[in-house]
């Protein structure tokens, strides 16, 4: 009995820590780094399952019920921005004019398997590839150019980071510096596939715990999107999940449409159970039909995204 009571006491202490974590996850924006916890919302909620079982088995029935109620409330809150996004998906209709394959991949600067990462991109033969931390495959840009001969970014090795590769010519390419760090992490590429115009916006955001840096960067991306008309693909490493406050607010304000689901991309060891901090959205008469993440990360600390996207005629 004494052991049972001690275990129940430790589980109760765990309940208090669980409550604190859920409160941090659920607070409004303004706390630096909170998007990290919000991106882990569903992982944190899952911790409530063993906690509730321990409390239940040791006689803490009401405390177990509190854990379950808090867990369900947090999960429900996390689903709200996802449901809003899927409602925007339903509004995209019209006949398919063209289809294209898009790759999104943070290849990791200093990737010891850069050759494998480059070969993955080449082997997929995409129409568009948005690559972050391009120095990881910089030695193989000429090989990639055989499949994707047009690109924006990585013109200067000292400032190289984000690159948009394209199978078709890029019209009015733009590489923009994002405050506050003024890095080449925001690129715009206008292209045409089978005569259908499309704008690709690639973004590589800072990690959320750099105070308000990620928020400022999202404002820059939003400003760029506000000046673009027609079909748009927004793709990149956002360092936060789509249900985090910052990304959810940004995607709603920019009227972005999410993919059918959000594959986990980090950490790679968790595979499909990882956090989807790499994201892809669309806007206008264009829709991500399928999206997946390969099991192999090819030496990167992120898994890639590959998507089939349809350009629509509009309703």
MARTORSE-590147 format. One line per 8 residues: number of its first residue (from 1); their letters; for each residue x, y, z of N, C-alpha, C. Coordinates in steps of 0.2 Angstrom, whole numbers. Layout:
BEGIN
NUM> A> X,Y,Z,X,Y,Z,X,Y,Z ~ ...
END
This chain:
BEGIN
1> XXXXXXXX> 4,-6,0,0,0,0,4,6,0 ~ 10,6,4,14,12,4,17,13,-3 ~ 19,8,-6,22,9,-13,17,12,-18 ~ 11,9,-17,6,12,-21,4,19,-20 ~ 4,21,-14,3,28,-12,9,33,-15 ~ 15,30,-14,21,34,-17,21,35,-24 ~ 19,29,-28,18,30,-35,13,35,-37 ~ 7,35,-33,2,39,-34,4,47,-33
9> XXXXXXXX> 8,47,-28,11,54,-26,15,57,-32 ~ 20,52,-34,24,54,-40,20,56,-46 ~ 15,52,-48,11,53,-53,7,60,-53 ~ 5,61,-46,2,68,-45,6,74,-47 ~ 13,73,-45,18,78,-46,19,79,-54 ~ 18,73,-57,18,73,-65,12,76,-67 ~ 7,76,-64,1,79,-66,2,87,-66 ~ 5,89,-61,6,96,-60,11,99,-66
17> XXXXXXXX> 16,95,-67,20,97,-73,17,97,-79 ~ 12,92,-80,8,91,-86,4,97,-87 ~ 1,99,-82,-4,105,-82,0,111,-84 ~ 6,112,-81,10,118,-83,12,118,-90 ~ 14,112,-93,16,111,-100,10,113,-105 ~ 4,111,-103,-2,112,-107,-4,119,-107 ~ -3,123,-101,-4,130,-100,0,134,-105 ~ 7,132,-105,12,135,-109,10,134,-117
25> XXXXXXXX> 7,128,-118,6,127,-125,-1,131,-127 ~ -5,132,-123,-11,135,-124,-12,143,-124 ~ -6,146,-121,-6,153,-120,-6,157,-127 ~ -8,163,-127,-8,167,-133,-1,168,-135 ~ 0,171,-141,7,173,-143,10,178,-139 ~ 17,178,-139,20,184,-135,26,181,-131 ~ 25,174,-129,31,171,-126,36,169,-130 ~ 42,171,-130,47,169,-135,48,161,-134
33> XXXXXXXX> 48,158,-140,50,151,-140,43,146,-139 ~ 38,149,-138,32,145,-136,30,141,-142 ~ 31,143,-148,30,139,-154,33,133,-154 ~ 39,132,-151,42,126,-150,37,121,-147 ~ 35,123,-141,30,119,-137,24,118,-141 ~ 21,123,-144,15,122,-148,16,117,-154 ~ 22,117,-157,23,112,-162,23,105,-159 ~ 24,104,-153,25,98,-149,18,96,-146
41> XXXXXXXX> 13,100,-147,6,100,-144,4,93,-143 ~ 4,89,-149,1,82,-149,5,77,-146 ~ 12,79,-146,17,74,-143,16,75,-135 ~ 15,81,-133,14,83,-126,8,80,-123 ~ 2,80,-127,-4,78,-125,-4,70,-124 ~ 0,67,-129,1,60,-128,4,57,-122 ~ 8,62,-119,11,60,-112,6,59,-107 ~ 0,62,-108,-6,61,-103,-8,54,-103
49> XXXXXXXX> -7,50,-108,-10,43,-108,-7,39,-103 ~ 0,38,-103,3,34,-97,2,37,-90 ~ 2,44,-90,1,47,-84,-6,45,-81 ~ -11,46,-85,-18,44,-83,-19,37,-81 ~ -15,32,-85,-16,25,-83,-12,24,-76 ~ -7,27,-75,-4,26,-68,-8,29,-62 ~ -11,34,-63,-16,37,-58,-22,33,-57 ~ -24,30,-63,-30,26,-62,-29,19,-59
57> XXXXXXXX> -23,16,-60,-21,10,-57,-19,11,-50 ~ -17,17,-48,-15,18,-41,-20,21,-37 ~ -26,21,-39,-32,24,-35,-34,31,-36 ~ -30,35,-41,-31,42,-42,-36,43,-47 ~ -42,40,-47,-47,40,-52,-49,48,-55 ~ -50,52,-50,-52,59,-52,-46,63,-55 ~ -40,61,-52,-34,64,-55,-33,62,-62 ~ -34,55,-63,-34,52,-70,-39,56,-75
65> XXXXXXXX> -45,57,-72,-50,60,-76,-48,67,-78 ~ -45,71,-74,-42,78,-75,-37,77,-81 ~ -33,72,-80,-27,72,-86,-31,71,-92 ~ -36,66,-93,-39,65,-99,-43,71,-102 ~ -46,74,-97,-50,80,-100,-45,86,-102 ~ -39,87,-99,-35,92,-101,-31,90,-108 ~ -30,83,-108,-27,81,-114,-32,82,-120 ~ -38,80,-119,-43,81,-125,-44,88,-127
73> XXXXXXXX> -44,92,-122,-45,100,-123,-39,102,-127 ~ -33,100,-125,-27,103,-129,-27,100,-136 ~ -29,94,-137,-29,91,-144,-35,95,-148 ~ -40,96,-145,-46,99,-148,-44,106,-151 ~ -40,110,-146,-37,117,-148,-33,116,-154 ~ -28,111,-154,-24,110,-159,-27,109,-166 ~ -33,106,-166,-36,104,-172,-40,110,-175 ~ -41,115,-171,-45,121,-174,-42,124,-180
81> XXXXXXXX> -35,126,-180,-32,129,-186,-32,124,-191 ~ -31,117,-190,-31,112,-195,-38,112,-199 ~ -43,112,-195,-50,112,-198,-51,118,-202 ~ -49,124,-200,-50,130,-204,-46,129,-210 ~ -40,127,-210,-36,126,-216,-40,121,-221 ~ -42,115,-219,-46,110,-223,-52,113,-226 ~ -55,118,-222,-61,121,-225,-59,125,-231 ~ -53,128,-231,-51,132,-237,-49,127,-243
89> XXXXXXXX> -47,121,-241,-46,116,-247,-52,115,-250 ~ -58,114,-247,-64,113,-250,-66,118,-255 ~ -64,124,-255,-66,129,-259,-62,129,-266 ~ -57,125,-266,-53,125,-272,-56,119,-277 ~ -58,122,-282,-62,117,-287,-59,119,-294 ~ -62,116,-299,-61,117,-306,-57,111,-309 ~ -57,111,-316,-53,106,-320,-46,107,-319 ~ -42,101,-319,-35,101,-319,-32,103,-325
97> XXXXXXXX> -28,108,-325,-25,111,-331,-18,107,-332 ~ -15,106,-327,-8,103,-327,-6,101,-320 ~ -1,96,-320,1,93,-314,9,94,-313 ~ 11,95,-307,18,95,-307,20,92,-300 ~ 27,90,-300,30,87,-294,34,92,-290 ~ 33,93,-284,37,98,-280,41,95,-274 ~ 48,96,-274,52,94,-268,53,100,-263 ~ 53,98,-257,55,103,-252,60,100,-247
105> XXXXXXXX> 66,102,-247,71,99,-243,76,103,-240 ~ 77,103,-233,82,106,-230,88,101,-230 ~ 93,102,-234,98,97,-235,103,97,-229 ~ 104,102,-225,108,103,-220,115,105,-222 ~ 117,111,-220,124,113,-222,129,109,-218 ~ 134,107,-222,139,102,-219,137,95,-219 ~ 131,93,-223,129,86,-224,135,82,-226 ~ 136,77,-223,141,72,-224,139,67,-230
113> XXXXXXXX> 133,67,-231,130,63,-237,127,67,-242 ~ 130,73,-243,128,78,-248,126,75,-255 ~ 131,70,-257,130,67,-264,123,63,-264 ~ 122,59,-258,115,56,-258,109,60,-258 ~ 110,66,-255,104,71,-255,103,74,-262 ~ 109,75,-265,108,78,-272,105,73,-277 ~ 108,67,-276,105,61,-280,98,60,-279 ~ 95,61,-273,88,60,-271,84,65,-275
121> XXXXXXXX> 86,72,-275,83,77,-279,83,75,-286 ~ 89,73,-289,90,72,-296,85,66,-298 ~ 85,61,-294,82,55,-295,74,56,-295 ~ 72,61,-291,65,62,-291,62,66,-297 ~ 67,69,-301,66,73,-307,60,78,-306 ~ 60,82,-301,54,86,-299,53,92,-304 ~ 48,95,-305,47,101,-309,50,107,-305 ~ 49,107,-298,51,112,-294,55,109,-288
129> XXXXXXXX> 60,112,-285,63,110,-279,65,116,-275 ~ 63,116,-269,64,121,-264,69,118,-259 ~ 75,121,-259,81,118,-255,83,123,-250 ~ 84,121,-244,86,126,-239,93,123,-237 ~ 98,127,-234,104,126,-232,108,122,-238 ~ 107,126,-244,110,123,-250,118,121,-250 ~ 122,125,-246,129,123,-246,130,115,-244 ~ 125,112,-242,126,105,-240,126,101,-247
137> XXXXXXXX> 124,103,-253,124,100,-259,128,104,-264 ~ 131,110,-262,134,115,-267,138,112,-272 ~ 142,106,-270,147,103,-274,143,100,-280 ~ 137,99,-280,133,95,-285,128,99,-289 ~ 129,106,-288,124,110,-292,124,109,-299 ~ 130,107,-302,130,106,-309,127,100,-311 ~ 127,95,-307,123,89,-308,116,90,-308 ~ 113,94,-303,106,95,-302,104,99,-308
145> XXXXXXXX> 108,104,-311,106,108,-316,105,104,-323 ~ 107,98,-323,105,94,-329,98,92,-329 ~ 95,92,-323,88,90,-322,84,96,-321 ~ 87,101,-317,83,107,-316,88,113,-317 ~ 88,115,-324,93,120,-326,92,127,-324 ~ 86,129,-321,85,136,-319,84,136,-311 ~ 87,141,-309,87,142,-301,87,149,-299 ~ 85,150,-293,86,157,-290,89,155,-283
153> XXXXXXXX> 95,159,-282,98,158,-275,105,154,-276 ~ 109,155,-271,116,152,-271,120,154,-277 ~ 119,160,-278,124,164,-283,131,165,-280 ~ 130,167,-273,136,169,-270,137,164,-264 ~ 143,160,-264,144,155,-259,144,158,-252 ~ 146,164,-251,146,166,-244,139,168,-241 ~ 134,169,-245,128,170,-243,122,165,-245 ~ 125,160,-247,121,154,-250,117,151,-244
161> XXXXXXXX> 110,150,-245,106,146,-241,100,143,-245 ~ 95,147,-246,89,145,-249,90,145,-257 ~ 87,140,-260,87,140,-268,81,137,-270 ~ 78,140,-276,73,137,-279,75,135,-286 ~ 75,128,-287,77,125,-294,70,124,-298 ~ 71,125,-304,65,124,-309,67,120,-315 ~ 62,116,-318,63,113,-324,62,117,-330 ~ 58,123,-329,56,127,-334,59,134,-332
169> XXXXXXXX> 59,139,-337,62,145,-336,59,149,-330 ~ 63,153,-326,60,157,-321,60,164,-323 ~ 54,167,-323,53,174,-325,53,178,-318 ~ 57,184,-319,58,189,-314,60,186,-307 ~ 65,182,-307,68,179,-301,69,184,-296 ~ 68,183,-289,69,188,-284,72,184,-278 ~ 78,186,-275,80,184,-269,80,190,-264 ~ 76,189,-259,75,194,-254,79,193,-247
177> XXXXXXXX> 81,198,-244,84,197,-237,78,198,-232 ~ 78,194,-227,73,194,-222,75,197,-216 ~ 72,202,-213,74,205,-207,72,200,-201 ~ 75,200,-195,80,205,-193,88,202,-195 ~ 89,196,-197,95,194,-199,98,195,-206 ~ 93,198,-210,95,200,-217,99,194,-221 ~ 96,188,-220,99,182,-224,95,181,-230 ~ 98,178,-235,95,176,-241,91,170,-240
185> XXXXXXXX> 85,171,-237,81,165,-235,74,166,-238 ~ 73,171,-242,66,172,-245,67,173,-253 ~ 64,168,-257,65,169,-264,58,168,-267 ~ 58,171,-273,51,171,-277,53,169,-284 ~ 50,165,-287,51,162,-294,44,162,-298 ~ 43,166,-303,37,165,-307,39,160,-313 ~ 35,155,-314,36,151,-319,29,149,-323 ~ 30,145,-328,24,143,-332,24,136,-334
193> XXXXXXXX> 19,132,-332,19,125,-334,13,124,-338 ~ 15,122,-344,10,120,-350,6,127,-351 ~ 9,132,-350,6,139,-351,2,142,-345 ~ 2,138,-340,-2,140,-334,3,144,-329 ~ 2,150,-328,6,154,-323,6,152,-316 ~ 12,152,-313,12,150,-306,18,154,-303 ~ 17,156,-296,23,159,-292,25,154,-287 ~ 31,153,-286,34,149,-281,37,154,-276
201> XXXXXXXX> 35,153,-269,39,157,-264,42,152,-259 ~ 48,153,-259,52,148,-254,54,152,-248 ~ 54,149,-242,56,153,-236,59,148,-231 ~ 64,151,-228,68,147,-222,68,152,-216 ~ 64,150,-211,63,154,-205,68,152,-200 ~ 69,157,-196,73,156,-190,69,151,-185 ~ 73,149,-180,70,144,-175,66,149,-170 ~ 60,147,-168,55,151,-164,58,154,-158
209> XXXXXXXX> 63,151,-155,66,153,-149,71,159,-149 ~ 72,162,-156,75,168,-157,71,174,-156 ~ 68,175,-150,63,180,-148,58,181,-153 ~ 57,187,-156,52,188,-161,55,188,-169 ~ 60,185,-170,63,184,-176,59,181,-181 ~ 56,175,-179,52,171,-184,46,175,-186 ~ 43,179,-181,37,183,-182,38,188,-187 ~ 44,191,-186,46,197,-191,47,194,-198
217> XXXXXXXX> 50,188,-198,51,185,-205,44,183,-208 ~ 40,180,-204,33,179,-207,29,185,-209 ~ 31,191,-206,28,197,-209,31,199,-216 ~ 37,197,-217,40,198,-223,37,194,-228 ~ 36,187,-227,33,183,-231,26,185,-233 ~ 22,187,-228,16,189,-229,15,195,-234 ~ 20,200,-233,20,206,-237,22,204,-244 ~ 26,199,-245,27,197,-252,21,194,-255
225> XXXXXXXX> 18,189,-251,12,186,-254,6,191,-256 ~ 6,196,-252,1,201,-253,1,205,-260 ~ 7,205,-262,9,208,-269,8,203,-274 ~ 7,197,-273,6,192,-279,-1,190,-280 ~ -3,190,-286,-9,188,-289,-9,181,-292 ~ -14,177,-292,-14,171,-295,-12,165,-291 ~ -10,160,-294,-8,153,-291,-1,154,-288 ~ -1,152,-281,5,152,-278,6,146,-274
233> XXXXXXXX> 13,144,-274,15,138,-269,20,142,-264 ~ 19,141,-258,23,143,-252,26,137,-249 ~ 33,136,-249,36,130,-247,43,132,-244 ~ 44,128,-238,50,130,-235,51,126,-228 ~ 56,128,-225,57,126,-218,55,132,-213 ~ 49,130,-210,46,135,-205,48,135,-198 ~ 51,129,-197,54,128,-190,48,128,-185 ~ 42,127,-187,36,126,-183,31,123,-186
241> XXXXXXXX> 26,119,-183,21,116,-186,15,120,-188 ~ 11,118,-193,6,122,-195,0,124,-190 ~ 0,120,-185,-5,122,-180,-2,126,-174 ~ 4,128,-174,7,133,-170,4,140,-171 ~ 3,144,-166,0,150,-167,2,155,-172 ~ 9,155,-173,12,159,-178,11,157,-185 ~ 11,151,-186,10,148,-193,3,148,-194 ~ -1,146,-190,-9,146,-191,-11,153,-192
249> XXXXXXXX> -9,158,-189,-11,165,-190,-8,168,-197 ~ -2,166,-198,1,168,-205,-3,165,-211 ~ -4,158,-210,-8,155,-216,-15,157,-217 ~ -18,159,-211,-25,161,-212,-25,168,-215 ~ -21,172,-212,-20,179,-215,-19,179,-222 ~ -15,175,-224,-12,174,-231,-17,170,-236 ~ -22,167,-232,-27,163,-236,-24,157,-239 ~ -19,154,-236,-16,148,-238,-20,142,-237
257> XXXXXXXX> -19,137,-242,-22,131,-242,-17,125,-240 ~ -19,121,-235,-14,116,-233,-14,110,-237 ~ -9,106,-237,-9,99,-240,-14,95,-237 ~ -16,89,-240,-20,84,-236,-19,82,-229 ~ -12,82,-228,-10,81,-221,-3,84,-220 ~ 0,83,-214,6,86,-213,11,81,-211 ~ 16,78,-216,20,73,-214,26,76,-209 ~ 27,72,-204,33,73,-199,40,74,-203
265> XXXXXXXX> 43,79,-201,50,80,-205,56,80,-200 ~ 54,81,-193,60,82,-188,57,80,-182 ~ 61,77,-177,68,74,-179,67,68,-183 ~ 72,67,-187,72,61,-192,71,54,-189 ~ 73,54,-183,73,47,-180,66,45,-178 ~ 61,50,-177,54,49,-176,50,47,-182 ~ 53,48,-188,50,46,-194,43,49,-195 ~ 38,46,-196,31,49,-197,28,52,-191
273> XXXXXXXX> 31,50,-185,29,53,-179,32,59,-177 ~ 37,61,-181,40,68,-180,36,74,-181 ~ 39,80,-180,35,86,-180,35,89,-187 ~ 30,91,-190,30,94,-197,32,101,-197 ~ 39,102,-196,41,109,-196,43,112,-203 ~ 43,107,-208,44,109,-215,37,109,-218 ~ 35,114,-221,28,115,-224,27,117,-231 ~ 22,115,-234,20,117,-240,13,119,-241
281> XXXXXXXX> 11,125,-244,4,128,-244,3,130,-251 ~ -3,131,-253,-5,134,-260,-10,140,-259 ~ -11,144,-264,-16,149,-264,-18,150,-271 ~ -25,151,-272,-28,152,-278,-30,145,-281 ~ -30,145,-288,-33,139,-291,-27,134,-292 ~ -25,131,-287,-20,126,-286,-20,122,-280 ~ -19,116,-280,-20,112,-274,-15,106,-274 ~ -13,105,-267,-8,99,-266,-13,93,-266
289> XXXXXXXX> -12,89,-270,-16,83,-271,-13,77,-266 ~ -7,76,-266,-4,71,-262,3,74,-259 ~ 5,72,-253,11,74,-250,14,68,-246 ~ 20,67,-246,23,62,-242,31,64,-240 ~ 34,60,-236,40,61,-234,44,55,-234 ~ 50,54,-238,53,48,-238,56,46,-231 ~ 57,40,-230,60,37,-224,67,39,-223 ~ 71,39,-228,78,41,-228,79,49,-228
297> XXXXXXXX> 83,52,-224,84,59,-224,91,61,-228 ~ 94,56,-230,100,57,-234,105,61,-231 ~ 106,60,-224,111,64,-221,109,70,-218 ~ 103,72,-219,101,79,-217,97,78,-210 ~ 96,83,-206,93,83,-200,85,84,-201 ~ 83,85,-207,76,85,-209,74,80,-214 ~ 68,77,-214,66,73,-220,63,78,-225 ~ 64,76,-231,61,80,-237,53,79,-237
305> XXXXXXXX> 50,84,-241,43,83,-243,43,82,-251 ~ 39,78,-253,38,78,-260,30,78,-261 ~ 28,82,-266,21,83,-267,19,83,-274 ~ 13,80,-275,10,81,-282,5,86,-282 ~ 5,91,-286,1,97,-286,-2,98,-293 ~ -9,100,-292,-13,101,-298,-14,109,-299 ~ -13,111,-305,-15,118,-307,-22,118,-309 ~ -27,122,-307,-34,121,-308,-36,127,-312
313> XXX> -42,126,-316,-45,131,-320,-48,136,-316 ~ -50,135,-310,-54,139,-306,-62,138,-307 ~ -66,140,-303,-73,139,-303,-76,145,-307
END
